[in-house]
Each structure stands twice: as structure tokens, then as C-alpha cells.
């Protein structure tokens, strides 16, 4: 039996809530990713894979993009992020991370780095 791991129903309310309450940094990056604007690649916002919800996901590239705010720098958060990354990597999905500061101060650099990770 094939188990669905993308966008499982129990996570839908949480995904919706995260979309409604995006950080300004997520909103800024989303403005440049939505509607296939970045090299004609489709991104999904607050896409879940397994029990984890990503900030952004491009299925074509098997690429997760995470925007890390201050809460990601505690030891427990770093352990959780490592567990998430290992899970995604085990599925052949690459994870790239940017800080809020990078999005705010170097958006063009962030977008260029995302494109550098495209294979297709």
C-alpha cells in the first residue's frame, strides 16, 4: 500500500494557519516565488511532507526552502531542524535555509542562491 506523505489531511488546518500568519520575510520571498515567477518553477507555500510543514517547496526540483527567524537558533530548534532536514534528505529532497536578515537585506542574493540549486 502506498502511503501519501505530501499534504496529509490532518495538517491542513495548521498549514492554512501558517499561510494566514506568514512572517513578513516569508511574504517577501513568496512575492517572488509565486505564479512560477522564478525561472518558471512552481513553488508551494506551507507544503507538508510527512509530519513536517515546509516554508516553500518546489516538487520539480525536490527542493525545500526554509526561512529561519530567531526561534530557529536555540539548541532544541536546531536539533528539530536537523531531524527535518535528515528526513527530507532521505526522500531525495534538498533543503536550503536563509535567515530573515538575508531575505530582508539581500533578496537578490537569496533568489540567485535558489536558482543555483535548480537542476532543471
N, C-alpha and C positions, 0 to 999 in steps of 0.2 A: 504494500500500500504506500502511495506517495503522500508524504505529509507536506502541507502547504507551510512555507516558512515566511513568505512575504505578506505583509499587511494582514495579519491574523485578526479576525473579528474582535476578540476581547480587548485589543489595544486601540480600536478605532476611537473611542471617546478621549483617550489620553492623547492620541495623535491630533485629533481635532483641537483639543485644548492647547496643545503646544503650538499649533499653527496660529490660533487666535491670539496667543500671548508670546509671539516671537520677540526676540530681543531686537533692538534697533540694528545690531550688526548682522543678524540673520536676515532681517528685512532688506538691508542694503545689498547684501550678496544675492539674495533671491531676485531682486530687481534686475540683476544682470544674468541670472541663470534661467529664469522662467521663459516660456514660449520659445524654446530652442535657440535662444539668442547667442549662446557661446558655441561657436563653430557647429551650429545645427545639432547640438546634443541635447537630448531631453533629460531634464532633471526633475526629480520628485522631492517635495519638501515634507519632512517629518514622515518618512517612509520607514516602516518597521521590517526588520529581518530577524526572525526568531523572536526572542523576547526583548530585543533592543530596538530603540527608535533612533534613526539617524537624523541629522540635520538636513542633509541633502544626499540623494542617491541617483547615480546615472547607471541604469541597467546595461546599456550598450557597452560601457567601459568597465562594468563591475567596479565602480568607484564610489566610495563614501567620502563626503566632505563634512568635517566637523568644525564648528566654531567654538572655541574654548574661552569662556569667561573666567572670572576669578574663582568660581566654585570648582573649577577643574584642577586647581593647583594644590589642593590638600592631598595628603598621602592616601586617604581612603578613595578619593575620587580618581587619583592616578592609577590605583590598583584596579578599580572598576573599569576605567578606560582601557587599561591594558587587557583585561579579560574580554571586553567588547572587541578590541582590535584583533586579538587572537582568534575569536570566534569568526569574525568576518574573513580574516585571512584563511581560515580553514575551509571556507567556502569559495576561495579564489577571489575574494573581494579585497581590493586595496583601500586603505584608509589614509587620507591626508588631513592634517589638522592645521588650523590657523587660529591665532588669538584674536580677541576683539580688537586689540590695538592694531594688528596687521590689517584687518578689514577697514578700520577707521582711517589709518594713516597711509596705507599702501594698497588700495583696492586694485589698481592696475597690476601690481606685482602678484597679488593673490590670484587674479584671473589668469595671468601668464603662467603661474605655477600649476594651476588646474589644467590648463591646456597642455603643458609639458607632460602631464600624466596620461594624456589620451593616447591610445594605441590605434584608434580607428578614425 
